[in-house]
Amino acid sequence: MPLRSFSVPERIGGFGVLVAGAAALWPTVTTSTGVGVPCMLRTLTGVPCPGCGLTTAAVALVRGEFGTAFQANPVIFGLAALAVVVGPLVALRATGVLAPPRPWSPVGRRRMGWLAGLLAMASWLFQLHRLGVSWA
């Protein structure tokens, strides 16, 4: 029996499930070891990346601190939504209730690429504003 391929939203949602599990455990790890994961771009250049604040946002979201999660990085809510949807979606596809994913057309892939790029740019501008980075 061939392995079923997963759609891009399913893969991102699966990643979100892993992030949620890590976010639940991360505070214990950092408290007991003192180890943290700094943003390499921000550490080396002082400029935040579009993903800056996602660890803080994920931990806050798992704790139910929605305002803190939004202030750290609002992208976490999209990732969380995909994580919530992906479990039932994969289960419905695995049982045959829903058809397996179809490959996206080249136009669909291009549109999604643009959308992801715009989302990354919006997140980056949000982080620059949040952290007070100025080009002047």
C-alpha positions in Angstrom: 0.0 0.0 0.0 1.6 3.3 -1.0 2.1 6.0 1.6 -0.4 8.8 1.5 1.0 12.2 0.6 0.0 15.1 2.9 -1.1 18.5 1.6 0.8 21.6 2.5 -1.9 22.8 5.0 -1.8 19.3 6.6 2.0 19.6 6.9 1.9 23.0 8.4 -0.9 22.0 10.8 1.2 18.9 11.8 4.1 21.2 12.5 1.7 23.3 14.6 0.8 20.3 16.6 4.5 19.7 17.3 4.9 23.3 18.2 2.0 23.1 20.7 3.6 20.1 22.3 7.0 21.8 22.5 5.4 25.0 23.9 3.8 23.0 26.7 7.2 21.5 27.6 9.5 24.5 26.8 9.0 26.5 30.0 10.1 23.4 32.1 13.2 22.9 30.0 14.3 26.6 30.2 13.5 26.8 33.9 15.5 23.7 34.8 18.4 24.2 32.4 18.6 27.9 31.8 18.9 27.1 28.0 17.1 29.3 25.6 17.0 29.5 21.8 17.9 33.0 20.5 17.0 34.2 17.1 20.2 33.9 15.1 19.4 36.8 12.8 18.6 39.1 15.7 21.7 38.0 17.6 24.0 38.6 14.7 22.5 41.7 13.2 20.1 43.2 15.8 17.3 42.9 13.2 14.5 40.5 14.1 13.3 37.9 11.7 9.6 37.4 10.7 9.4 34.4 13.2 10.8 36.4 16.1 8.5 36.0 19.1 6.9 32.7 17.9 8.3 30.7 20.8 7.0 33.3 23.3 3.7 33.4 21.5 3.3 29.6 21.4 4.1 29.3 25.1 1.6 32.1 25.9 -1.1 30.6 23.7 -0.7 27.2 25.4 -1.1 29.0 28.7 -4.2 30.8 27.5 -2.5 34.2 27.5 -4.0 35.3 24.2 -3.0 39.0 24.5 0.6 38.1 25.2 0.6 35.7 22.3 -0.7 38.3 20.0 1.8 40.9 21.1 4.7 38.4 20.7 3.7 37.3 17.2 0.1 37.2 15.8 1.1 34.5 13.2 0.8 31.9 16.0 -3.0 32.1 15.7 -2.9 31.0 12.1 -0.6 28.2 13.0 -2.8 27.2 15.9 -5.9 27.2 13.7 -4.2 24.9 11.2 -3.1 22.6 14.1 -6.7 22.3 15.3 -8.1 21.6 11.9 -5.4 19.1 10.7 -6.2 16.3 13.1 -9.8 15.8 12.0 -8.9 16.4 8.4 -6.2 13.7 8.3 -8.5 11.3 10.1 -11.3 11.9 7.7 -9.0 11.5 4.7 -7.5 8.3 6.3 -10.9 6.7 6.7 -11.9 7.6 3.2 -14.7 10.1 4.2 -12.8 12.8 2.4 -10.8 12.3 -0.8 -7.0 12.5 -0.6 -5.4 15.9 -1.4 -4.9 16.8 -5.0 -1.8 18.5 -6.2 -2.1 22.3 -6.5 -2.0 23.8 -10.0 1.0 25.9 -10.8 -1.2 29.0 -10.5 -2.4 27.9 -7.1 1.2 27.3 -5.9 2.3 30.7 -7.2 -0.7 32.4 -5.4 0.1 30.5 -2.2 3.8 31.5 -2.5 2.8 35.1 -2.8 0.5 34.8 0.1 3.2 33.2 2.3 5.6 35.9 1.2 3.2 38.7 2.1 2.5 37.1 5.4 6.2 36.8 6.2 6.7 40.5 5.2 3.7 41.6 7.4 5.1 39.6 10.3 8.6 41.1 9.7 7.2 44.6 9.7 5.2 43.8 12.8 8.4 42.6 14.6 10.4 45.6 13.5 7.7 47.9 14.9 7.2 45.9 18.1 10.9 45.9 18.8 11.4 49.5 17.8 14.0 48.8 15.1 14.6 51.9 13.0 16.5 52.3 9.7 17.5 55.8 10.6 
